[in-house]
Amino acid sequence: MARDGPVRRGRPDVRPGRPHAWGAGGAVMQNVHAAFAAPNTAVVELPPDPGPLHTEIWGDSLRFHDGTLAPPDTPGLGVTLSERVKETYPFVPGAEEFSSVPGKMMRS
């Protein structure tokens, strides 16, 4: 999502923002929404190799149009937390962002 020109609107005092949209599916969509709400977003960093814990939660909400990240148009964060997703990827007490869990295996 490269929007330096139109977003900055000719204001040299506004530095382009580059949100770090990392985490599981819901966290990514939260940061994507924040990026579109910020007037100075130039680039949004997304997980380079999203696993099913990402894609099954964000579904069709994370879309690209002509190589550019498209603004979400689904209600809320645009995530789906179905019973099947909750059963497949149960909460693991003590797990944190950089731990391997089903659907999000960490690689070194």
C-alpha positions as CSV (number, residue, x, y, z in Angstrom):
1,M,0.0,0.0,0.0
2,A,2.0,3.0,-1.2
3,R,0.1,6.2,-0.6
4,D,2.8,8.8,0.2
5,G,1.6,11.5,-2.1
6,P,-2.2,11.5,-1.7
7,V,-2.0,10.7,2.0
8,R,0.5,13.4,3.0
9,R,-1.5,16.0,1.0
10,G,1.6,18.2,0.4
11,R,2.5,18.5,4.0
12,P,6.3,18.1,4.4
13,D,5.9,18.1,8.2
14,V,4.0,14.8,8.1
15,R,6.3,11.8,7.9
16,P,5.0,8.7,6.2
17,G,3.9,6.0,8.6
18,R,4.7,2.3,8.1
19,P,2.6,0.2,10.5
20,H,3.9,-3.2,11.6
21,A,0.8,-5.4,11.1
22,W,2.0,-8.6,12.7
23,G,0.3,-11.3,14.8
24,A,-2.4,-13.8,14.2
25,G,-5.4,-13.1,11.9
26,G,-7.3,-10.8,14.3
27,A,-4.2,-8.7,15.1
28,V,-3.3,-8.3,11.5
29,M,-6.8,-7.0,10.7
30,Q,-6.7,-4.6,13.7
31,N,-3.5,-3.1,12.4
32,V,-4.7,-3.0,8.8
33,H,-7.7,-0.9,10.0
34,A,-5.5,1.4,12.0
35,A,-3.3,1.8,8.9
36,F,-6.2,2.9,6.8
37,A,-7.4,5.3,9.6
38,A,-4.1,7.0,9.9
39,P,-3.6,9.9,7.4
40,N,0.1,9.3,6.9
41,T,0.3,5.6,6.2
42,A,2.7,4.8,3.4
43,V,3.3,1.1,3.7
44,V,1.8,-1.7,5.7
45,E,4.0,-4.6,6.7
46,L,2.1,-8.0,6.6
47,P,3.2,-11.5,7.5
48,P,5.2,-12.8,4.5
49,D,4.0,-16.4,4.9
50,P,0.6,-16.4,6.7
51,G,-0.5,-19.7,8.0
52,P,-4.1,-20.9,8.5
53,L,-4.4,-19.2,11.9
54,H,-4.1,-16.0,9.9
55,T,-6.0,-16.8,6.7
56,E,-8.9,-18.7,8.2
57,I,-9.6,-15.8,10.6
58,W,-9.3,-12.9,8.1
59,G,-11.0,-14.9,5.3
60,D,-11.8,-12.6,2.4
61,S,-11.3,-9.4,4.4
62,L,-7.6,-9.0,3.6
63,R,-7.7,-8.2,-0.2
64,F,-5.4,-6.7,-2.7
65,H,-6.5,-4.7,-5.8
66,D,-4.0,-4.0,-8.6
67,G,-1.1,-4.9,-6.2
68,T,-2.3,-2.5,-3.5
69,L,-3.8,-3.5,-0.1
70,A,-7.6,-2.7,-0.4
71,P,-9.4,-1.1,2.5
72,P,-11.5,-3.7,4.4
73,D,-15.2,-3.4,3.7
74,T,-16.6,-6.1,6.1
75,P,-18.2,-5.1,9.4
76,G,-16.0,-4.6,12.5
77,L,-12.5,-6.0,12.0
78,G,-13.7,-8.4,9.3
79,V,-12.6,-11.5,11.2
80,T,-14.5,-14.7,11.6
81,L,-14.1,-16.7,14.8
82,S,-16.2,-19.7,14.0
83,E,-16.7,-22.7,16.3
84,R,-14.6,-24.8,13.9
85,V,-11.7,-22.2,14.1
86,K,-11.9,-22.2,17.9
87,E,-11.8,-26.0,18.0
88,T,-9.0,-26.3,15.5
89,Y,-6.9,-23.6,17.1
90,P,-7.6,-23.7,20.9
91,F,-6.3,-21.1,23.2
92,V,-3.0,-22.3,24.7
93,P,-2.3,-20.8,28.2
94,G,1.1,-19.3,28.4
95,A,1.6,-19.1,24.6
96,E,2.7,-15.8,23.2
97,E,3.1,-14.3,19.8
98,F,6.5,-16.0,19.0
99,S,5.4,-19.5,20.1
100,S,4.4,-22.2,17.7
101,V,0.8,-23.2,18.0
102,P,-1.4,-25.2,15.7
103,G,-1.9,-23.1,12.5
104,K,1.1,-20.9,13.3
105,M,4.4,-22.8,13.3
106,M,7.5,-20.7,14.0
107,R,10.5,-21.2,11.8
108,S,14.1,-20.3,12.5
